[in-house]
Amino acid sequence: MGSATFIDVLLSIILPPLGVFLRFGCGVEFWICLLLTILGYIPGIIYALYVLVG
């Protein structure tokens, strides 16, 4: 795990769509993460970590 991945994961825990946006831009992953974060903070974190680490 490099320092860029660590920063992305840290941002994903604080604000999930931001971490996904920094990695993928305004793609499908970002919109899914934003929707999940609006519906519930925890699902947004889980999805963001799944996308960034997986």
Secondary structure, DSSP 8 states (H G I E B T S, - for coil): --HHHHHHHHHHHHSHHHHHHHHH-SSHHHHHHHHHHHH-HHHHHHHHHHHHH-
